[in-house]
Amino acid sequence: MQKRFNKKLCEQKVITIIRKLPPDRITQLLDFALFLEFQMNNSQQQTNEIEDVDVVASDNDKWDRLLSSSESQILLEKMADSAMADIKANLSKPMAFNSEGKIIQK
């Protein structure tokens, strides 16, 4: 039997998990949620017209401000260190892309 999706229950579960996480993990969870949202918006956006230049500039400004904070730099350094450790331990594999720039799942 397939479980029925319950949005409210899922939201409560995510909130419960967030309350138990340390700040750096909450930031990672937020980054992942933003990534998922971007993917969803990106696929919807392909059917719409190209974004207005002002919107793109505004988004770039937001990312510049976010990435220039010391907390972001510390998180990025930790992520880079983790990635390098995975590479050195041969736990990573090269990414492959199709002609449209999408990741090819292997």
ChimeraX commands (.cxc) that place a marker at each C-alpha (Angstrom):
marker #1 position 0.00,0.00,0.00 radius 0.5
marker #1 position 1.38,3.42,-0.96 radius 0.5
marker #1 position 1.51,6.09,1.75 radius 0.5
marker #1 position -0.49,9.22,1.09 radius 0.5
marker #1 position 1.55,12.43,0.95 radius 0.5
marker #1 position 0.78,14.71,3.87 radius 0.5
marker #1 position 2.40,18.11,3.36 radius 0.5
marker #1 position 1.71,19.35,6.90 radius 0.5
marker #1 position 3.23,16.21,8.42 radius 0.5
marker #1 position 6.30,16.54,6.19 radius 0.5
marker #1 position 6.71,20.20,7.14 radius 0.5
marker #1 position 6.50,19.34,10.84 radius 0.5
marker #1 position 9.06,16.57,10.42 radius 0.5
marker #1 position 11.50,18.94,8.67 radius 0.5
marker #1 position 10.99,21.55,11.42 radius 0.5
marker #1 position 11.66,18.91,14.09 radius 0.5
marker #1 position 14.86,17.87,12.31 radius 0.5
marker #1 position 16.02,21.49,11.89 radius 0.5
marker #1 position 15.61,22.17,15.60 radius 0.5
marker #1 position 18.07,19.35,16.36 radius 0.5
marker #1 position 20.74,20.40,13.85 radius 0.5
marker #1 position 23.80,22.56,14.53 radius 0.5
marker #1 position 23.91,25.90,12.65 radius 0.5
marker #1 position 26.29,24.73,9.90 radius 0.5
marker #1 position 24.02,21.78,9.08 radius 0.5
marker #1 position 20.97,24.08,8.97 radius 0.5
marker #1 position 22.84,26.19,6.42 radius 0.5
marker #1 position 23.54,23.07,4.35 radius 0.5
marker #1 position 19.88,22.05,4.53 radius 0.5
marker #1 position 18.83,25.52,3.40 radius 0.5
marker #1 position 21.32,25.42,0.53 radius 0.5
marker #1 position 19.91,22.07,-0.58 radius 0.5
marker #1 position 16.33,23.37,-0.39 radius 0.5
marker #1 position 17.34,26.40,-2.46 radius 0.5
marker #1 position 18.99,24.05,-4.97 radius 0.5
marker #1 position 15.77,22.00,-5.26 radius 0.5
marker #1 position 13.74,25.17,-5.62 radius 0.5
marker #1 position 16.14,26.39,-8.31 radius 0.5
marker #1 position 15.75,23.11,-10.22 radius 0.5
marker #1 position 11.97,23.38,-10.03 radius 0.5
marker #1 position 12.00,27.03,-11.08 radius 0.5
marker #1 position 14.55,26.33,-13.80 radius 0.5
marker #1 position 12.35,23.69,-15.45 radius 0.5
marker #1 position 9.33,26.02,-15.23 radius 0.5
marker #1 position 11.41,28.90,-16.51 radius 0.5
marker #1 position 12.33,26.99,-19.68 radius 0.5
marker #1 position 8.73,27.35,-20.81 radius 0.5
marker #1 position 8.69,31.08,-20.06 radius 0.5
marker #1 position 10.58,33.97,-21.63 radius 0.5
marker #1 position 14.15,34.79,-20.63 radius 0.5
marker #1 position 14.37,36.66,-17.32 radius 0.5
marker #1 position 14.59,40.41,-17.31 radius 0.5
marker #1 position 18.18,41.67,-17.00 radius 0.5
marker #1 position 17.30,43.57,-13.81 radius 0.5
marker #1 position 16.07,40.38,-12.14 radius 0.5
marker #1 position 19.30,38.56,-13.00 radius 0.5
marker #1 position 21.36,41.49,-11.70 radius 0.5
marker #1 position 19.34,41.51,-8.47 radius 0.5
marker #1 position 19.86,37.76,-8.01 radius 0.5
marker #1 position 23.58,38.16,-8.64 radius 0.5
marker #1 position 23.74,40.92,-6.04 radius 0.5
marker #1 position 21.96,38.70,-3.50 radius 0.5
marker #1 position 24.40,35.85,-4.14 radius 0.5
marker #1 position 27.37,38.23,-3.93 radius 0.5
marker #1 position 26.18,39.51,-0.54 radius 0.5
marker #1 position 25.48,35.99,0.71 radius 0.5
marker #1 position 28.82,34.58,-0.41 radius 0.5
marker #1 position 30.83,37.52,0.90 radius 0.5
marker #1 position 29.80,36.93,4.52 radius 0.5
marker #1 position 32.40,35.36,6.81 radius 0.5
marker #1 position 29.96,32.58,7.78 radius 0.5
marker #1 position 29.55,31.66,4.11 radius 0.5
marker #1 position 33.29,31.66,3.56 radius 0.5
marker #1 position 33.80,29.33,6.52 radius 0.5
marker #1 position 31.08,26.99,5.22 radius 0.5
marker #1 position 32.54,27.06,1.70 radius 0.5
marker #1 position 35.99,26.23,3.09 radius 0.5
marker #1 position 34.55,23.28,5.05 radius 0.5
marker #1 position 32.73,22.06,1.95 radius 0.5
marker #1 position 35.91,22.39,-0.13 radius 0.5
marker #1 position 37.94,20.51,2.50 radius 0.5
marker #1 position 35.31,17.76,2.55 radius 0.5
marker #1 position 35.32,17.54,-1.26 radius 0.5
marker #1 position 39.11,17.36,-1.36 radius 0.5
marker #1 position 39.08,14.59,1.26 radius 0.5
marker #1 position 36.57,12.65,-0.85 radius 0.5
marker #1 position 38.75,13.10,-3.94 radius 0.5
marker #1 position 41.89,11.96,-2.12 radius 0.5
marker #1 position 40.00,8.91,-0.77 radius 0.5
marker #1 position 38.72,8.08,-4.29 radius 0.5
marker #1 position 35.13,8.53,-3.11 radius 0.5
marker #1 position 34.23,10.89,-5.94 radius 0.5
marker #1 position 33.72,10.41,-9.65 radius 0.5
marker #1 position 33.82,12.83,-12.57 radius 0.5
marker #1 position 30.61,14.54,-13.63 radius 0.5
marker #1 position 29.32,14.09,-17.17 radius 0.5
marker #1 position 27.00,16.48,-18.99 radius 0.5
marker #1 position 24.82,16.17,-22.07 radius 0.5
marker #1 position 24.75,18.70,-24.93 radius 0.5
marker #1 position 22.17,20.80,-23.02 radius 0.5
marker #1 position 24.44,21.08,-20.00 radius 0.5
marker #1 position 22.42,18.69,-17.81 radius 0.5
marker #1 position 24.13,16.13,-15.61 radius 0.5
marker #1 position 24.11,12.59,-17.01 radius 0.5
marker #1 position 23.22,10.05,-14.32 radius 0.5
marker #1 position 25.44,6.97,-14.47 radius 0.5
marker link #1:1,2 radius 0.2
marker link #1:2,3 radius 0.2
marker link #1:3,4 radius 0.2
marker link #1:4,5 radius 0.2
marker link #1:5,6 radius 0.2
marker link #1:6,7 radius 0.2
marker link #1:7,8 radius 0.2
marker link #1:8,9 radius 0.2
marker link #1:9,10 radius 0.2
marker link #1:10,11 radius 0.2
marker link #1:11,12 radius 0.2
marker link #1:12,13 radius 0.2
marker link #1:13,14 radius 0.2
marker link #1:14,15 radius 0.2
marker link #1:15,16 radius 0.2
marker link #1:16,17 radius 0.2
marker link #1:17,18 radius 0.2
marker link #1:18,19 radius 0.2
marker link #1:19,20 radius 0.2
marker link #1:20,21 radius 0.2
marker link #1:21,22 radius 0.2
marker link #1:22,23 radius 0.2
marker link #1:23,24 radius 0.2
marker link #1:24,25 radius 0.2
marker link #1:25,26 radius 0.2
marker link #1:26,27 radius 0.2
marker link #1:27,28 radius 0.2
marker link #1:28,29 radius 0.2
marker link #1:29,30 radius 0.2
marker link #1:30,31 radius 0.2
marker link #1:31,32 radius 0.2
marker link #1:32,33 radius 0.2
marker link #1:33,34 radius 0.2
marker link #1:34,35 radius 0.2
marker link #1:35,36 radius 0.2
marker link #1:36,37 radius 0.2
marker link #1:37,38 radius 0.2
marker link #1:38,39 radius 0.2
marker link #1:39,40 radius 0.2
marker link #1:40,41 radius 0.2
marker link #1:41,42 radius 0.2
marker link #1:42,43 radius 0.2
marker link #1:43,44 radius 0.2
marker link #1:44,45 radius 0.2
marker link #1:45,46 radius 0.2
marker link #1:46,47 radius 0.2
marker link #1:47,48 radius 0.2
marker link #1:48,49 radius 0.2
marker link #1:49,50 radius 0.2
marker link #1:50,51 radius 0.2
marker link #1:51,52 radius 0.2
marker link #1:52,53 radius 0.2
marker link #1:53,54 radius 0.2
marker link #1:54,55 radius 0.2
marker link #1:55,56 radius 0.2
marker link #1:56,57 radius 0.2
marker link #1:57,58 radius 0.2
marker link #1:58,59 radius 0.2
marker link #1:59,60 radius 0.2
marker link #1:60,61 radius 0.2
marker link #1:61,62 radius 0.2
marker link #1:62,63 radius 0.2
marker link #1:63,64 radius 0.2
marker link #1:64,65 radius 0.2
marker link #1:65,66 radius 0.2
marker link #1:66,67 radius 0.2
marker link #1:67,68 radius 0.2
marker link #1:68,69 radius 0.2
marker link #1:69,70 radius 0.2
marker link #1:70,71 radius 0.2
marker link #1:71,72 radius 0.2
marker link #1:72,73 radius 0.2
marker link #1:73,74 radius 0.2
marker link #1:74,75 radius 0.2
marker link #1:75,76 radius 0.2
marker link #1:76,77 radius 0.2
marker link #1:77,78 radius 0.2
marker link #1:78,79 radius 0.2
marker link #1:79,80 radius 0.2
marker link #1:80,81 radius 0.2
marker link #1:81,82 radius 0.2
marker link #1:82,83 radius 0.2
marker link #1:83,84 radius 0.2
marker link #1:84,85 radius 0.2
marker link #1:85,86 radius 0.2
marker link #1:86,87 radius 0.2
marker link #1:87,88 radius 0.2
marker link #1:88,89 radius 0.2
marker link #1:89,90 radius 0.2
marker link #1:90,91 radius 0.2
marker link #1:91,92 radius 0.2
marker link #1:92,93 radius 0.2
marker link #1:93,94 radius 0.2
marker link #1:94,95 radius 0.2
marker link #1:95,96 radius 0.2
marker link #1:96,97 radius 0.2
marker link #1:97,98 radius 0.2
marker link #1:98,99 radius 0.2
marker link #1:99,100 radius 0.2
marker link #1:100,101 radius 0.2
marker link #1:101,102 radius 0.2
marker link #1:102,103 radius 0.2
marker link #1:103,104 radius 0.2
marker link #1:104,105 radius 0.2
marker link #1:105,106 radius 0.2
view
